[in-house]
Every structure is written in structure tokens, then in C-alpha cells.
Amino acid sequence: MKRWFAFFAGIAFTFLPLSAGAADNAVAGSRINDWLAEELDYSMQHLAMPDGTKPYYLAYAVQERRVFSIEATLGALAGDRDYHQRLLDVDARVGDYKLDNTHKLRGGDQGFDPADYLYGGAVEIGLDDDEDAIKQALWRATDRSFKSAVKKYQRVLTNLKTQVEEEDQSGDFTKEPPSVYSEPPVSIELDRAAWTARLKRVSAAARTQPLIYSSSVALTAGSENRWMVTSEGTRLQTGGKRLRVILSASTKAEDGMDLSQTYIFDATTEDKLPSEAEMAKAFDKVIAQVLALRKAPLVEPFTGPAILMNRASGVFFHEIFGHRIEGHRQKDVEEGQTFAKKVGEAVLPDFLSVRDDPTLEAFDGQQLRGFYRYDDEGVPAQNVTLVDHGILRNFLMSRSPLKEFPHSNGHGRAEPGRNAVSRMGNLIVESNRRVPFAELRKLLIAECQKQGKPYGLLFDDITGGFTGTRRMSAQSFKVLPVVVYRVYADGRPDELVRGVDVVGTPLTCFSKIIAAGDDPAVFNGTCGAESGNVPVSAISPSVLVSQIEVEKRRREQDRPPILPSPLVPAAANSAATR
């Protein structure tokens, strides 16, 4: 199951004291890649089992993260945390490019390997650039990874003897040219005291809103420096920053439903962060939206026409399309393989094209979280056309090949401790038949009248969603809207509603798209799948669908707080209340 998270400030970490913003001398003077290369060369020459088994490929990757976060609530400081960590990944492969220890095991007895799970395969190493300490960690991690690979390879050979012949026999690892690239290390440079004061001032706006039960204004700023060497000759040193300002508020409706709203500013450099005025305006809007949702009526299950606004449409395509064109899913027999046999066929309306371009740093002035120069297998990022005027042309490819796609296109991604698989970066939906949004609304009303529906739905904001792609479960999707309007066919004003989720199956939904707007916009988020959480973006115009299905959302049953909030002005309270 894949999940798309839009509102998280970041992965939950255990934070350690750090003077954030200070010069990062260890990184600046680092010889980590030299030490990685020396230890790798030695291992490739001498590492062998008693029977002569040796690795045919070896890769080391070190990721250093420095993160600080500040959070304010109701004008008071709620959190001030620092975090610093280096993680080492070792990828040891036994066998050859055609068949190695990473080969997918089939059948019921696939076993359990802790290294397949979060941080199970990553080793925490020292923060100081100490050659002996780092090489000691490399030595131990290499030994563990190699022994595990040998055992897994034996299981692969046994598994192949007991299972039917595989349909796709394209091999386990592609041969790619080595990449050599180095860029300066990065570090976060912010005035923490000034930002703390700014967050406190903005968050104080919720003090006058007793019906807002919780609220937060937070800044998360992180730098990531990465080193990678491989036995094929790849030598990489890359660095990047990810900064977020997250404004959120929540309440509870009288019927027990929890309601929340979040607005996020994303940036890749400090100068792209929002001003205090921009933050205050966005926070006021978040509070107003939550309070409006509290009064909004619940919606019953419904099928009918709808408009998915641009950012909501981006999440829609990410969930129902993006995960299904990830290359590794096309040869996994446990996957639904929705598009495995459809290359060259129409899979979307002929006015739509889709590509994934992780080389794009920004769109229309907005920073993109899905940007990277090299993927996590050391392959240069590439702009890949997936669908051209409705026709499927390609898949997102890691170094796990397919029969007709023998090479990576730079989409092998993973967080530390996970094995890289093909994943999205910046998914971009484009239309060559665009209409202004006002015209799209008219088309929605016309479709309502055509179908005899009293109203259609307009999905203005979606927090995220998830999808199932495996055969053992329903191969359906669900997206989670938070701002939805009824658009009435008789001309009545739009009505804000709440309490629904969008559900469906992909092929049916694709066939219902009938028009697209001229208003592409960005949705930045974090996508979770089998290779962990990776930052992604989706860019899409608003789209009109002739039929969409919504179902009732789970609703909490506990009542709102019994006593009034302490934030209620004293003059407005009676002696009986407070």
C-alpha cells in the first residue's frame, strides 16, 4: 500500500543537541568519499566466502542529515529541537547482473529479513571525519551485508527450482555508465531567535478563537549531504536543503467529527521562505476554513460529475496513475500490473500527457520537493515521458530492468535502510486542450444537467491518499479531501460540505476525464512505499470528470469538550461556565 502525506512536518526523529546554523566544518573538510572508495576497492579485491563466492557489485552510500525544527502554539514556544545523524548503506550483490540476491522470491515461504525494513539495512556511523572510525563501520557493515547477500542468493536459487518459469526474465540489475559528480556541501543558515519570535507572533492569532482546539505554526529546516561510491566507478557528492513552514489548526464538530486544515510553504533555500505577513495571511485562512467546516453539512455517498482542482488533481494522478507505472511493479507477479501490457495503447484521454521530471527545481516560482540530480542508485535523473497524448510510452525505471526497458531512467529511490525501487519525483500532467476555470465550471453544470444530477462536487483541497496495487487486496484507491463544495445545477451558490472520501478503481476513473483547465499548480508532499518515505511533487491542471464516487468518512463518536475553552474572553463567560 502506498501513502501520500501532505501535512507532516517531517519524519519523526529522536533529536540531539546541535548548534544549528553554525559552520559545518566536518562536512566542509570531508574526505568521506576517499575513504569509502579505499575500503570498497579493498573489499572487492579480498572479500570472498570459503567456496570462492565474491560480490560482483558493491556500493556504499552515506547520508548526513542536520535538521532543526521550531514550533509555536498560541503565541508560546512549543518545541525547539535539533537533530544530526549519519547513516551508511551497503549494497552488496552476489551472482551477476542477470540473477542476483535481490531477485524477487515467489511463493508463500518468502521469509523475513529485518534489513528489508526501515533503518534495518542502514548503520549509524560517527559524525566526526575520523578515518579509522568510519572504515571500522564500513568493514563491519560490509561483512554483514555480504553474508546476508550470500544467504539470500542461495534462497533465490532454491526458489527458482520450485516455482514455475517466470514471465519476465529480464534480469535483476541494469548495466549503467558510472556517474562522477561533486558539489559543495550545504548547511542551514537561519537566525533561529528571529524565527522563533516570528512563529510565536503568527501563532498568537489562534488565541482569539476558542473553537480552535489545537493549532501550530512550525518551521522545519534540514540539510542533507550524500556521498556514494560503487564498484562500477560511480563517485558522487551531492547536497540539498528542504525547508517547510507548516500552519495547522483543528477543531471538532458538534457531531464528533474531527476537522483540521493545514497550509505548507516549501522551499529549498532560506531566501525562499515566506515573509511573516504571508504566514499570517495563510494562518488566518486556515483558521477560517476550519471554522467554516465545523458548520458545514455532512455529505451522503454520491456518484456524479466533479471537478478536481489543480492540486487535488495532482494527488489524484499520483495515487491512481503514478504508482501503477513504477517499473518494478510490472514484473512482480503479486502486483496487479495494470499497465504492464499496455505500452503503445491509449490509457488516458488523448488530450492528456504525463511525464516525470526530477530535474525540475521549480514550477511557476514554486520550489519542488521531487527535485534531485542523481537517484539513490547513482543514475542521473531524467525527464521521462510516460504518456504522450493518451498513449502509454514508458515506465519509471530503477536499475531493475524490464524486457522492453533494459535501462534505468534515474528513478531508483529510497530512504536510508531501504532497497531502492522505481518511484516518482516530479509527476507532471499536461493538457493540449485547456479551458479557463470559469468554462470548466460551466461544463460541470452542463454535465449535471445532462445526467439529471442536482449538483456536482468541486474538490478544492486534498490532504493525501493511498492506493492498493497488489493482487492480494483490492486494487483501488482512496483520496482524502478536506475542502469540498456542492456546485448546484440550478445556479444556487456553492455550498461547503464535509465528511467524504473519494474512492474508485483506476481504469474506470481514467475513462471519465472529459476536460482540463488552464491552471496547473503544485502539490508538494512525501510519498511512502516499500522503499520508504521520499519527497515528491505533483503538477496538474484542474480536471473535470463525468463521474466520481464518494463514500462517508469515518467519524469520531466522542463529544466536543464539556467545559468552554480558557481562551473565551472573561467578559463573555457566565459564572456557570468559567
N, C-alpha and C positions, 0 to 999 in steps of 0.2 A: 504494500500500500504506500502510495506517495502522498506526501502532505506539503502544502504551501503555506508558509507562515508569513503574515504581513506585519504583525504588530509587535513581535518580540524585539526587545531592545538588544538582544544578542543571546548567545549561548550562555547557559548558567555556568559560572566558573567559581572556583574557590580562589578568592583574591588574597594577594600577599602585598605587604607594604612596598611602595615604589615611589620614587620622586619623579612623577610623570612630567614630561616636557623638558627634562634635563638632557644634556648631550648624551647620545648613546655611544659611548666610547668603545664598548666591547664590539658592537656591530660594525662601527666605522672602521676599526682596525682588524677586522676578522680575516683569518686565514682558513676558515672552516672548509671551503671547497678544496683547498690544497690537501688538507688532512683527510677529507673524505676520499679524494682521488688516490692518495697514497695507500690508504687502508683497503680500498676497493681493488686496486691493482695487485696488492699482496694476496688478498683473498682469492682472486681469480686465478692466480698462479699456483697457490698451495692448498686451497680448500678442496678436500675430497674425502669421500667415505672409504672404508677399507676395501670395498669392491670396485673402487675406481670412479664411482659416480661423482660428477662435478657439476656446479651450476653452469648453465650456458648463458645466463644473463643475471646481472646483479645491478641493483640501483640503490643509492642512498639519497634520502631527502630529509632535510632539517628545516622545520618551520619555527620561527621565533615570533611569538605574539606578545605585544605590550598593549594593554588595554586599561583605560580608566573610565569610570562612569560616575556621574553626579546626578542625584535625583532630589527634587524638591516637591513638597506637598503642602498646600495651604500656606505658602509663604515661609515654610520651615524646611531646613535641610533634612532629608530623609535617608540619604545614603551617599557615601563618598568612598569609592573602592578602587584599588589598583590591582593589576594582575600582570605577571610576567612568567613566561614559560617557553622552553624549547622542547620540541618533540622530534624524535628521529623515527623515520620509517625505513624499513629494509624490504626490498622486493627481490627475493632470491627465486630463480626459476630453474627447475630441473627437467630434463628432457630435451626438447627442441622447439622451434617456432611452430611446428605442426601440431605437436602434442606435448603439453607440459602439466605441471602440478596444479595449474589454475583451471584445468578442464572441468566443466560442469558435471558433477556426479548425478546420475539418474537413478530412479527407483526410490523405494521407501527408506533404505538404510543409507542416508547421506551423512550421518554422524554430526558431531558438534565440535566446532573449533573456535575457542574464545578469540582467536586472532581475527575472526571474521567480524567482530563486533566493536563498538565504539571504544577507541583507545586500546583495544586488546592487542593490536599489532603495532602500536606506537610505544616508544621508550622515551621517558623524560630524561633529558641529559642536562648537564651543568650549564649555567648561564654565563660563566666566565669562559673566555677563549683560552682554555688550558688544554694543550695538545694531548698530554698523557690521559687526562680525564675523558676527553672526547674519544680518543682512539680506544680506550678501555671499553667505553659504552658501545662503540661500533663493533668491537671484537665479540662481545657477549651477544649483542643483538643479531649479528650475522650468524653466529653459531646456532642460535635458537631458530632463526628464520630458515636456515639451510636444512637443519634436521627436520623441521616441520614440513618443508617442501618435499624432502625425500619420502617421508611417510605418506604424504598426500599423493605423490606421484604413484606410489605402489597401489594405493586405493583406486586411483584413476585407471590403472592398467587392469586391475581386477574387475572394476565396474564395467569396462568396455567388453569384457569377455562374457558377462552375464546379461547384458542388455541388447535389445535389438539394434540394428545398424542405424546410425544417426542420419537424419535427413540432410542436415547441413554439415559438411565435412571440410569446412574452410580453414581450419586451424585455430590455434589458440592465441597467437601473438603476431602482429604485423612487423615487418621489417621497415624501419623508418630512418631517414638520414639523421645523424646526430645534430643536436642544436647546441650552439655556443653563443651565450649572451650574458652580459653583465650590466647592471645598472646600479646607481648609488643606493645605499641603504636609506631607509626612511625612518623618521621618528615623529611623534606628535609634538607639536609646539603650540600650546594654548595657555592663556592666562587663567589658571584654574580658579583663582579668587574672584576674578571678574565674572567668569561663567557661573560660579556658584551664586553670586549676588543676582545675576540676570535671571537664572532659573527660579530663584526664590521670589523675585518680583513678579514674574509671569504667573507662577503657580498660585499667587495670592488671590487671583481673580475668582477662584472657586470658594473663597471664604464667604462670599455673599450668596452662595447657592446651597442652602441646606438640603435640597433634594438630590444633590450630587453626593453620593455616599463615599466614593473614593475618586481620587484624581492624582495625576502625576505629570510633572514636566521633567524630562531627563535628557541628559547628554551622554552618549557612549562614543568614545573615540579610541580607535585601535590602529596600530601599525602591524604589518606582517612582512617579515623578511624571510626569504626562502632560498635555500641552496640545494642544488641537485646535481649528482654525477651518476653516470651509468657506464657499464662495461662496453657500451657501443660508442662512447666518446662524447656523450652529452655533458656539457658543463654550463650550468645556469645559476645566476644570482639575480633574483627579482625582489621587488618590494612594492608595497601598496598600502594605502590608508583607506579605512572605512569609518565614516563618522555619521552619527544619526542623532537627531533631536526628535524625541518621541513625546507627544502630548496626548494624554488619555483621560477619560472621565467615564464613570459608570454610575448607574442607579438601579432601582428595582421598581417595576410597575406594580400597581395595586393587585394585579392577578398573579404576582410572584415571579414574572419573567425578569431575569437579569438582562440589563441593557448596557452596552458600552460602545464607545466610539473612540477612534484613535486617528491622529494625523501624524505623519512622519516626514521629516526633511532628511534627505540623504545627501551626502557629499563625499568626495574623495580627496579634498584638500580643505584646509582650515578656512580659507577665504571664501569658500562656497557655502559655509554655514549661514543660516538665516539671521537676520537682524532681530533685535528684541521686539521691534514693532511688528515684524512678520510673525514672530512666535505668538505674541499677544493676540493678534488678529485670528490666527489659526486656533488658539486655545478657546477664545470666545465662541468660535464657530462650533468647535467640538462640544462645548457645554450646551449651547443652544440646540444642537442636533440631538443630544441625549435627552434633554428635557422634552423636546418635541416627540421623540419616540415613546416616551413614557405615556403620552396622551394618545398615541396613535392606536387605531383599532387593529385587532388580530385579523389575519387573512386565513381563509379556508383553503384547502387544497384546490388547485386550479390548473387547467391546461388552456393555453391560448397564446396569442401573439404577444411579443415583448421586445423591448429594446434593452440591450446590454450596453451601458455607457462604456466609453473607451477603456478606462482602467479595469472595469468589471469584465469587459470583453477579453482583455489581456489574460486575466486569471482563467477565464473560461477556456481559451485556447491552450493555455499552459496545461490545464488538467485533462481536457478531453482529447487533445491532439498531441501536445509536446511529448508526454511520456510514452505515447504509443509509437513514436518514430525514433526512439532511442535504439541504436543498432543492436545492442546485446539482447534485447527482448525478441528480436526477430528469429533467433536460433535456439532460444530457450524453450524446450517443449512444455514447460509448465506455464508459459506465458500465453496470453490469448492470441498474440501475433496478428493483431487486427489488420496491419498493413503489409505483412511480410510478403504477400504475393501480389501486391497492387502497384508495384513500380511501373510507371507508364500509363496508369489508369487514373481516371478522374476520382478524386476523393473529397474535393471541395468545389463550391461553385466556381465557374470559370472566370469570375471577376476577382478572385482572391488568390494571392500568392503568399507564401510563408518562407522566411529564411531565419537562420540563427547566426548572429554576427557578434561574437565575443570581443572582436577587435574594436568595437564602437564604444568610446568612452562616455559620450553624452548624446542626448537626443533633444533637440529644441531647447538647449540650455540646461537640461536636467541631467545630472550625473546618473550613470547606470551601474548598478551593483554587479551585473553579469559580465563586466569587462575583465579580461585578462590577456596577457601576451602569449603565455605558454600554458598548456594544460598540465594536469598533475602527472602526466606520463612523459613530459618534456617535449611535446609536439607543439609547434606553433599554432596558435588559434587561427581559425579560418572562417570566413563568411560563407555559409553553406546555404544554397537554395534548396529547400525541401519540397516545396510545392510551387509550380510555375503555372499560373492561370488555371488552377484547379487540378493540375496533373502532378502526381507524386513523382519526384525525381531522385530523391536521396534520403539517407538516414543520417542521424547524428552518430558519428563513429569515434570510438576509442581505438585502442590497439587490439581489440578483439574483432577479427575480420568477419565478413560475410562473403558468401560465394561470389556475388557480383560487386562487392565493395571490399577489395583486398587491403585498403589502407585507411589509416586514421585521418580524420579531418579536424583534429585538435579539440575534441570534445570529451576526452577522458578526464573525469573529475572525481575528487574525493576529499573528505576532510581527513586529518591525520588519524591513522589507525585503521583506515578502511581501504579496501581494494578499489581502484578506480574503475568506473564503468562510464558508458556514454551518458552524458547529461546535457541539459540546456544551459545556455549562457544568457544571451540577449535574444529572445524569441520575438520576431517582428512580423506582424500581419499587415499586408498591404493590399489595397484595392485599386483597380484601374477604372472603377465605376463608382464615383463618390458623389454623395449628395449632401447639401448643408443639413445641419441637425434639425432645423425647422421643417425641412422637407421630409426628413426621416420620421418625425412626429406625425406628419400628415399621412405618411404611408402606414404608420402603425394604426391610426384611427380608421383608415380605409380598410385595413385588414380585419380590424374588429368588426366593422360593419359587414364585410364580406362573410365572415364566419358567424355572424349573429351574436357576437360577444358584447356584453355591455361595457367592458373595459379591457384594456391590455395592461401589462406591467412594464414599468421602467425601473431597471436596476441601476441605481446611481453609484453605489459603493459596495464592494465585496471585501471581506477581511481575508478570505483564503478558501481552501477547499481540499479535497482529496479524491483520489481515483483508485479503482482496483483494475489491475491488468492481468491478473493470473487466472488460470482456468479453474482453480480450486474454489474460487469465490466469484461473486457477481462482478462482471467486467463493466461496471457502471461508474458514475461519478457523482459527486455532490459538491456544490459550491455554496458558500455561506455568505449571503448578502446581509448587510446591516441597514442600508437605506434603500427602500423600495417605495415606489409610488404607483397608485392606480391612475391610469390615463383614461378618462371616460370618453366613450364614443359620442355621447350627446353634447359634448362641449363643457361639461361641468369642470371646475378647477381640479387639478391633480390633487390626489389625497395620499398623504404619507401613511404607510401601513407597516406592520411588523409581524414577525413570527413565522417566516417561511424559509425553506432551503430549496435550492434548485437541484433537481435530480434528473437522471436520464442515462441513456446509452449513447456512445459517440456517433456511430454511423447514422442513427436517426436524427440526432441534433444537427450534424453537418448538412443534411439534406434540407433542413428547414431554414437555412440562412438565405434571405432574399434581398438584402440591401446592406450597404455600408455607408457610414458617414465620412466627412472630410476632416475629422477632428482627432487624429491619432494622439495618444497620451501614454505616459509611462506608469507602470506599476512595478515598484521595487519590492523584493521580498527575499525570503530564504526558503529553499526547497529541500525537503528531507526525503531521502530514498535509501536504497541499500548501501550506497557509498557515503552516507552521512548527509550532513547539512551543508549546502553550498549556496552562496549568494547568486541570485538570478534577477533578471528583469524581463518584463513583457511589454511590448508596444503594440497597440492596436487601435483602430478607429472604433466608434460605436457601430454596432450591427443590429439589424432587425431580423428577428426570427419569426416565422409564421406560427410556430407552436413551441411552447416550453412548458415544462411541468414543475410545479412547486408542491412541496409537502409541508406539513406542520413541523415546526421546530420543537425540540424538547423544551419543556417549560418547567422551571423550578416550582416547587409547591409551598415553600415557606413564605410567610407573610413579610411585608416590609417591617422595618424596626418599629417596636411598640412605642418607645419614647421619641419625642422630637429631637432633632439634632441640636447639639450645643451651639451650632452656628446660627440658629434662629435668633434674630435681634431680641434683646430682653424686653423691649417695649411691646413687642408683638406677642409675647407669651402671657398666658394667664397663670395664675397661681397653681392651677390644676395640672399644668403641663410641665413647667420648669421654673 
